[in-house]
Amino acid sequence: MSSTAILGAWIAVFLTLGIFSYLYKDNPFYKTAEHLFVGVSAGYWTSIFFWTQIQPNLFGRLWPSSEFVTDSFWYKIYNILSYFSTSVFPAGGIDKGHDMHLIYLVPFALGVMMLLSLIPKINWFARWGIAYTVGMAAGLRAYGYLNSNVIGQIKGTAASFADPNLPFFSLTAPSIFNSIVILVGTITGLLYFYFSKEHKGLLGKVSKVGIYFLMISFGASFGFAVMGRISLLIGRFVDLIKYSGSEYLNATLWVLVVMLIILGYDAFKGGGKDTPVSEDAA
């Protein structure tokens, strides 16, 4: 077993048990693991986003290698940037299969404006970039949600009841019974959110049926989410058992013992202190 693999196992065990230690109380082990997780995740995704989006799709369209001209003013600017970082701005332009599109100077300028939020005197420039990003994202999400959820739900409820080949009942395949359940669940669920009239009489009974459908839907979604988290938890336990072996120098056992000793000492030391009593309680 290489020393790198052993070191990685010890770090993984420490971070896993550090997160689990929050079940006892908030402590330095948990804070260390939390800060490392957030920091490493932010740095990792920033790097991935830069090298998969900004460098090829933004810079690759502003300075493509297919239109590289050494004497042009635009590529002289590129050569200056290349002097500072040849990995981001390689010699001869960026070869990502794009043509030059100077319209991409607009998102480039908006991105620079968002970075200006770090300077208090001119941080108002960031509002332009944020407004564009939020507006564009809201429009795209609304369009995608309308197509995937709303129209998809309407198509799902528009079932054909007159098809002679459609069976009355089936657990997985389309059937008349399944179509009725979807239709009734959709209508009653929508009527539950109809607040222009008080939910009494027939409307109250129908909306109550909608509550049952909603609870079943929310319960299924919650159960699916919990099932996914449980699978991740099982994976962590499997790794902890694996790293407790002698080939990893019993990493799980040693880290667990050290954490228990430190947390136990902290609990014993803090347990002897008198709890201050407020004036109101006195």
C-alpha positions in Angstrom: 0.0 0.0 0.0 1.5 3.3 -1.0 1.9 6.2 1.4 -0.4 8.4 -0.7 -3.2 5.9 -0.4 -2.7 5.6 3.3 -2.7 9.4 3.8 -5.8 9.7 1.7 -7.5 7.1 3.8 -6.6 8.9 7.0 -7.9 12.2 5.6 -11.2 10.6 4.4 -11.7 9.0 7.8 -11.0 12.3 9.7 -13.4 14.2 7.5 -16.2 11.6 7.7 -16.0 11.2 11.5 -15.7 15.0 11.8 -19.0 15.4 10.1 -20.5 12.6 12.1 -19.3 14.3 15.3 -22.0 17.0 14.8 -24.4 14.4 16.1 -22.8 15.1 19.5 -22.6 18.8 19.3 -21.0 21.6 17.2 -17.2 21.1 17.7 -13.9 22.0 16.0 -13.7 18.7 14.2 -17.0 19.4 12.5 -16.1 22.9 11.7 -12.8 21.8 10.2 -14.5 19.2 8.0 -17.2 21.6 7.0 -14.8 24.4 6.0 -12.6 22.1 4.1 -15.6 20.6 2.2 -17.0 24.1 1.3 -13.6 25.5 0.4 -12.5 22.5 -1.7 -15.9 22.3 -3.4 -15.9 25.9 -4.3 -12.4 25.8 -5.6 -13.0 22.6 -7.6 -16.2 23.8 -9.3 -14.7 27.2 -10.0 -11.8 25.5 -11.8 -14.1 23.1 -13.7 -16.3 26.0 -14.7 -13.4 28.1 -15.9 -11.8 25.4 -18.0 -15.0 24.0 -19.5 -16.9 27.3 -20.0 -15.0 30.5 -19.8 -11.7 29.5 -21.4 -13.1 27.6 -24.4 -16.5 29.2 -24.9 -15.7 32.8 -24.0 -12.1 33.4 -24.7 -12.2 30.8 -27.5 -14.7 32.9 -29.4 -13.0 36.2 -28.8 -9.5 35.0 -29.9 -9.9 31.8 -32.0 -6.8 30.3 -33.6 -8.6 30.0 -36.9 -8.5 33.8 -37.3 -5.2 34.5 -35.6 -3.3 37.4 -37.2 -0.1 38.4 -35.4 -0.1 42.1 -36.6 -3.7 42.8 -35.8 -4.5 45.1 -32.8 -6.9 42.6 -31.4 -4.4 39.7 -31.3 -1.7 42.0 -29.9 -3.9 42.3 -26.9 -4.1 38.5 -26.9 -0.3 38.2 -27.0 0.0 40.5 -24.0 -2.4 38.2 -22.1 -0.5 35.2 -23.3 2.6 36.7 -21.7 1.0 36.3 -18.3 -0.6 32.9 -18.8 0.2 30.6 -21.7 -2.0 27.9 -20.4 -5.1 30.1 -20.6 -4.0 32.0 -23.7 -1.8 29.6 -25.7 0.4 30.9 -28.5 -1.4 31.2 -31.8 -4.9 31.6 -30.4 -7.3 29.3 -28.7 -8.2 26.2 -30.8 -11.6 25.1 -29.7 -13.3 24.9 -33.1 -15.0 28.3 -32.8 -15.1 31.4 -35.1 -14.6 34.9 -33.9 -17.7 36.4 -32.3 -17.0 39.8 -30.8 -20.6 40.0 -29.4 -19.2 37.9 -26.6 -17.5 41.0 -25.3 -20.9 41.8 -23.7 -21.0 38.8 -21.3 -17.2 39.4 -20.7 -17.9 43.0 -19.7 -20.8 41.9 -17.5 -18.6 39.3 -15.8 -16.0 41.9 -15.1 -18.7 44.2 -13.6 -19.7 41.4 -11.2 -16.1 41.2 -10.0 -16.2 44.9 -9.3 -18.5 44.2 -6.4 -15.3 43.6 -4.4 -14.4 47.4 -4.7 -16.8 49.4 -2.5 -16.7 52.7 -4.5 -17.7 51.1 -7.8 -19.6 48.0 -6.6 -22.8 49.4 -8.2 -21.4 48.1 -11.5 -22.1 44.6 -10.3 -25.9 45.2 -10.4 -25.8 45.2 -14.2 -24.2 41.8 -14.3 -26.4 40.3 -11.6 -29.6 41.7 -13.2 -28.7 40.2 -16.5 -27.8 36.8 -15.0 -30.9 36.7 -12.8 -33.2 37.8 -15.6 -31.8 35.4 -18.2 -31.8 32.5 -15.7 -35.3 33.2 -14.7 -36.5 33.3 -18.3 -34.7 30.1 -19.3 -35.9 28.3 -16.2 -39.5 29.4 -16.7 -39.4 28.3 -20.3 -37.8 24.9 -19.4 -40.2 24.4 -16.4 -43.2 25.2 -18.6 -42.2 22.6 -21.2 -41.0 19.9 -18.9 -43.6 20.1 -16.1 -46.7 22.1 -17.0 -47.1 20.9 -20.6 -45.8 17.4 -19.7 -48.4 17.2 -16.9 -51.2 18.3 -19.3 -50.1 15.7 -21.8 -50.1 13.1 -19.0 -53.6 13.9 -18.0 -54.9 14.0 -21.5 -55.3 10.2 -21.6 -57.3 8.4 -24.2 -60.2 6.5 -22.5 -61.7 5.4 -25.8 -58.8 3.2 -26.9 -60.2 -0.3 -27.2 -56.7 -1.8 -26.8 -56.1 0.0 -23.5 -56.4 -2.5 -20.5 -58.5 -1.5 -17.5 -55.7 -2.1 -15.0 -52.0 -2.4 -15.2 -49.3 -1.6 -12.6 -46.6 -0.3 -15.0 -48.2 0.0 -18.5 -50.8 2.7 -19.5 -54.3 1.7 -18.5 -57.7 3.2 -17.9 -57.4 3.0 -14.1 -54.0 4.7 -14.2 -55.3 7.5 -16.4 -58.3 8.0 -14.0 -55.9 8.3 -11.0 -53.7 10.8 -12.8 -56.7 12.8 -14.0 -58.4 12.9 -10.5 -55.1 13.6 -8.7 -54.3 16.6 -11.0 -57.8 18.2 -10.8 -58.2 17.7 -7.0 -54.6 18.9 -6.4 -55.3 22.1 -8.4 -58.6 22.7 -6.6 -56.8 22.5 -3.3 -54.9 25.7 -4.2 -58.1 27.4 -5.3 -58.6 30.0 -2.6 -61.2 32.3 -4.2 -64.0 30.3 -2.5 -64.1 28.8 0.9 -63.4 25.1 1.0 -66.9 23.9 2.1 -69.3 21.4 0.8 -68.4 19.7 -2.5 -65.3 21.9 -3.0 -64.1 21.1 0.5 -64.5 17.3 -0.1 -62.7 17.5 -3.4 -59.8 19.6 -2.1 -59.5 17.1 0.8 -58.9 14.3 -1.8 -56.3 16.6 -3.4 -54.5 16.8 0.0 -54.2 13.0 0.0 -52.7 13.0 -3.5 -50.3 15.8 -2.4 -49.2 13.9 0.7 -48.6 10.8 -1.3 -46.5 12.7 -3.8 -44.5 14.5 -1.1 -44.0 11.3 0.8 -42.8 9.5 -2.2 -40.4 12.4 -3.1 -39.1 12.5 0.5 -38.7 8.7 0.6 -36.7 8.8 -2.6 -34.5 11.6 -1.3 -33.9 9.7 2.0 -33.1 6.5 0.1 -30.5 8.3 -1.9 -28.9 9.7 1.3 -29.0 6.3 3.0 -27.1 4.8 0.1 -24.4 7.5 0.5 -24.3 6.8 4.3 -23.8 3.1 3.6 -21.0 4.0 1.3 -19.3 6.0 4.0 -19.7 3.1 6.5 -18.2 0.7 4.0 -15.2 3.0 3.6 -14.8 3.3 7.3 -14.8 -0.5 7.8 -12.3 -0.8 4.9 -9.9 1.8 6.3 -10.0 0.2 9.8 -7.8 -2.7 8.4 -4.1 -3.1 9.1 -3.2 -2.1 5.5 -4.4 1.4 6.3 -2.7 1.4 9.7 -6.1 1.1 11.4 -7.0 4.6 10.4 -10.7 4.5 11.5 -9.9 3.1 14.9 -7.1 5.6 15.7 -9.0 8.6 14.5 -12.2 7.5 16.3 -10.3 7.0 19.6 -8.5 10.3 19.4 -11.8 12.2 18.6 -13.6 10.4 21.5 -10.8 11.3 23.9 -10.7 15.0 22.9 -14.5 15.3 22.9 -14.8 13.5 26.2 -12.2 15.7 27.8 -14.0 18.8 26.4 -17.3 17.6 27.8 -15.8 16.8 31.2 -14.0 20.1 31.3 -17.2 22.1 30.3 -19.4 20.0 32.6 -17.7 21.3 35.7 -18.5 25.0 34.9 -21.5 26.6 36.6 -24.2 27.6 34.3 -24.9 31.4 34.6 -28.3 32.2 35.8 -30.0 35.2 34.2 -31.6 37.9 36.4 -35.1 37.1 35.1 -34.7 33.4 36.1 -33.5 34.4 39.5 
